[in-house]
Amino acid sequence: MPSFIPRTALPGRSQSAHDVLAKNLGYFSLAVGAVELLAPRMLCRMTGLRDHEALVRGYGAREVANGVAILASHDATPWVWGRVLGDTLDIATVIGALRGGNEGRFRAARTLLALIGISAIDVLCAGGLSAEKGGPNTAVADYRDRSGFPKGVEAARGAARDFEGSRGARSSKRLALERDQPETRRESQQAKDPALST
């Protein structure tokens, strides 16, 4: 029976294209975060962000934390949306560097274009993950043909009939014992007290 549930990162199941993209974005976050943490001055010169080293280091810590969360989680959807929010902060920071007095505003413009492209990929991935794992409307499965019995309903009915038959046999044995028991009880009492036999 074909499943109506999209392929997701469930244990033992194959991953969707969005799951694979999310994992790659996690590795990308780790790499970018490491560069931002280890070489903020060089990155500021390359991107046209003059005197923003401390801010870039903070963004690096955010990227590393986000990358670890994406790679460690079973469902990376909220963490990829976190990347989208981080992209918004990055874009706002670079837009601030585009003002006329900044000598590196052309480098900042190139950086802004790159950030817009990365942000588009993040939005595409986050939207795809949300659509795949987004709740009852996306995870539609038809269980009408399932009974809940491992061997089917007929096997369960047969097992119940067998149980009733064996229970009936046990009941008739119990009745026979109860019927015979008063005689046995009377005989044992007569053996103890011979006066009861008369």
C-alpha positions as CSV (number, residue, x, y, z in Angstrom):
1,M,0.0,0.0,0.0
2,P,1.5,3.4,-1.0
3,S,2.0,5.8,1.9
4,F,0.5,9.3,1.8
5,I,3.1,10.4,4.4
6,P,6.1,12.2,2.9
7,R,9.5,10.7,3.4
8,T,11.0,12.3,6.5
9,A,13.9,11.8,8.8
10,L,12.2,9.2,11.0
11,P,14.4,6.5,12.4
12,G,14.8,3.7,9.8
13,R,13.2,5.8,7.0
14,S,15.0,7.5,4.1
15,Q,15.4,11.3,4.3
16,S,13.7,13.8,2.1
17,A,15.6,16.3,-0.1
18,H,14.8,19.0,2.5
19,D,16.2,16.9,5.3
20,V,19.5,16.5,3.3
21,L,19.5,20.2,2.6
22,A,19.0,21.0,6.2
23,K,21.9,18.8,7.2
24,N,24.1,20.5,4.6
25,L,23.0,23.9,6.0
26,G,24.0,22.7,9.4
27,Y,27.5,22.0,8.2
28,F,27.6,25.3,6.4
29,S,26.6,27.1,9.7
30,L,29.4,25.4,11.5
31,A,31.9,26.5,8.8
32,V,30.7,30.1,8.6
33,G,30.5,30.3,12.4
34,A,34.0,29.0,12.8
35,V,35.4,31.6,10.4
36,E,33.4,34.4,12.2
37,L,34.7,33.3,15.6
38,L,38.3,32.7,14.5
39,A,38.9,35.5,12.0
40,P,36.4,38.3,12.5
41,R,38.8,41.1,11.4
42,M,39.6,39.4,8.1
43,L,35.9,38.7,7.5
44,C,34.9,42.3,8.3
45,R,37.5,43.6,5.7
46,M,36.2,41.1,3.0
47,T,32.5,42.0,3.6
48,G,32.8,45.7,4.1
49,L,31.8,45.7,7.7
50,R,34.3,48.1,9.3
51,D,34.6,48.0,13.1
52,H,32.1,45.2,13.6
53,E,34.5,42.5,14.9
54,A,32.6,41.9,18.2
55,L,29.3,41.7,16.4
56,V,30.7,39.3,13.9
57,R,32.0,37.1,16.7
58,G,28.6,37.1,18.3
59,Y,27.1,36.1,15.0
60,G,29.7,33.3,14.7
61,A,28.6,31.9,18.1
62,R,25.0,32.0,16.9
63,E,25.9,30.1,13.7
64,V,27.9,27.4,15.5
65,A,25.0,26.9,18.0
66,N,22.5,26.7,15.1
67,G,24.6,24.3,13.1
68,V,25.0,22.0,16.1
69,A,21.3,22.1,16.8
70,I,20.4,21.3,13.1
71,L,22.8,18.4,13.0
72,A,21.8,17.0,16.4
73,S,18.0,17.3,16.2
74,H,15.6,14.7,14.7
75,D,13.5,17.5,13.2
76,A,15.6,20.4,12.1
77,T,12.6,22.6,11.1
78,P,12.7,25.1,14.0
79,W,16.5,25.4,13.7
80,V,16.4,26.1,10.0
81,W,13.8,28.8,10.7
82,G,16.3,30.1,13.2
83,R,18.8,30.4,10.4
84,V,16.3,32.5,8.5
85,L,16.0,34.8,11.5
86,G,19.8,35.0,11.7
87,D,19.9,35.8,8.0
88,T,17.6,38.7,8.7
89,L,20.0,40.0,11.3
90,D,22.9,39.6,9.0
91,I,21.1,41.4,6.1
92,A,20.2,44.3,8.5
93,T,23.8,44.6,9.6
94,V,25.1,44.7,6.0
95,I,22.5,47.2,5.0
96,G,23.8,49.5,7.7
97,A,27.2,49.2,6.1
98,L,25.9,50.5,2.7
99,R,25.8,54.1,3.8
100,G,27.9,56.6,1.8
101,G,30.7,57.2,4.3
102,N,31.8,53.5,4.3
103,E,34.8,52.8,2.0
104,G,33.8,49.2,1.8
105,R,30.2,49.7,0.7
106,F,30.8,47.9,-2.7
107,R,32.1,44.9,-0.8
108,A,29.1,45.2,1.5
109,A,26.8,45.3,-1.6
110,R,28.3,42.0,-2.8
111,T,27.9,40.6,0.7
112,L,24.3,41.6,0.7
113,L,23.6,39.8,-2.6
114,A,25.3,36.7,-1.2
115,L,23.2,36.9,2.0
116,I,20.0,37.3,0.0
117,G,20.9,34.1,-2.0
118,I,21.7,32.2,1.2
119,S,18.5,33.4,2.9
120,A,16.4,32.3,-0.1
121,I,17.9,28.8,0.3
122,D,17.2,28.8,4.0
123,V,13.6,29.9,3.4
124,L,13.1,27.2,0.7
125,C,14.5,24.5,3.1
126,A,12.5,25.7,6.1
127,G,9.3,26.0,4.1
128,G,9.8,22.5,2.7
129,L,10.5,21.0,6.1
130,S,7.4,22.7,7.6
131,A,5.3,21.4,4.7
132,E,6.6,17.8,5.3
133,K,6.3,17.8,9.1
134,G,3.7,20.4,9.5
135,G,1.0,18.5,11.4
136,P,-2.2,16.6,10.7
137,N,-2.9,18.1,7.3
138,T,0.4,16.8,5.9
139,A,0.6,13.5,7.6
140,V,-2.5,11.9,6.2
141,A,-2.6,8.1,6.5
142,D,-5.5,5.8,5.8
143,Y,-5.8,3.1,8.4
144,R,-9.3,1.8,7.4
145,D,-7.9,-1.5,6.1
146,R,-6.1,-2.2,9.4
147,S,-7.8,-4.2,12.2
148,G,-5.3,-3.9,15.0
149,F,-4.9,-7.7,15.1
150,P,-1.5,-9.0,13.9
151,K,-3.0,-12.1,12.2
152,G,-6.2,-10.4,11.1
153,V,-9.8,-10.3,12.4
154,E,-10.7,-13.9,11.3
155,A,-7.7,-15.4,13.2
156,A,-8.7,-13.4,16.3
157,R,-12.3,-14.7,16.0
158,G,-10.9,-18.2,15.6
159,A,-8.8,-17.8,18.7
160,A,-11.8,-16.5,20.6
161,R,-13.8,-19.6,19.6
162,D,-11.0,-21.9,20.6
163,F,-10.9,-20.1,24.0
164,E,-14.6,-20.4,24.5
165,G,-14.4,-24.1,23.6
166,S,-11.6,-24.7,26.1
167,R,-13.4,-22.6,28.7
168,G,-16.6,-24.6,28.2
169,A,-14.6,-27.9,28.6
170,R,-13.1,-26.5,31.8
171,S,-16.6,-25.5,33.0
172,S,-18.1,-28.9,32.5
173,K,-15.1,-30.5,34.4
174,R,-15.7,-28.1,37.2
175,L,-19.4,-29.0,37.3
176,A,-18.6,-32.7,37.4
177,L,-16.2,-32.1,40.3
178,E,-18.7,-30.0,42.3
179,R,-21.4,-32.7,41.7
180,D,-19.1,-35.4,42.9
181,Q,-17.6,-33.4,45.8
182,P,-20.7,-33.6,48.1
183,E,-20.5,-37.4,48.0
184,T,-16.8,-37.3,48.7
185,R,-17.3,-34.9,51.6
186,R,-20.1,-37.1,53.0
187,E,-17.9,-40.2,52.8
188,S,-15.0,-38.5,54.5
189,Q,-17.4,-37.3,57.3
190,Q,-18.8,-40.8,57.7
191,A,-15.4,-42.2,58.1
192,K,-14.7,-39.8,60.9
193,D,-18.1,-40.3,62.6
194,P,-19.7,-43.7,62.0
195,A,-23.0,-42.4,63.6
196,L,-23.6,-40.3,60.5
197,S,-23.8,-43.4,58.3
198,T,-27.2,-44.5,59.9
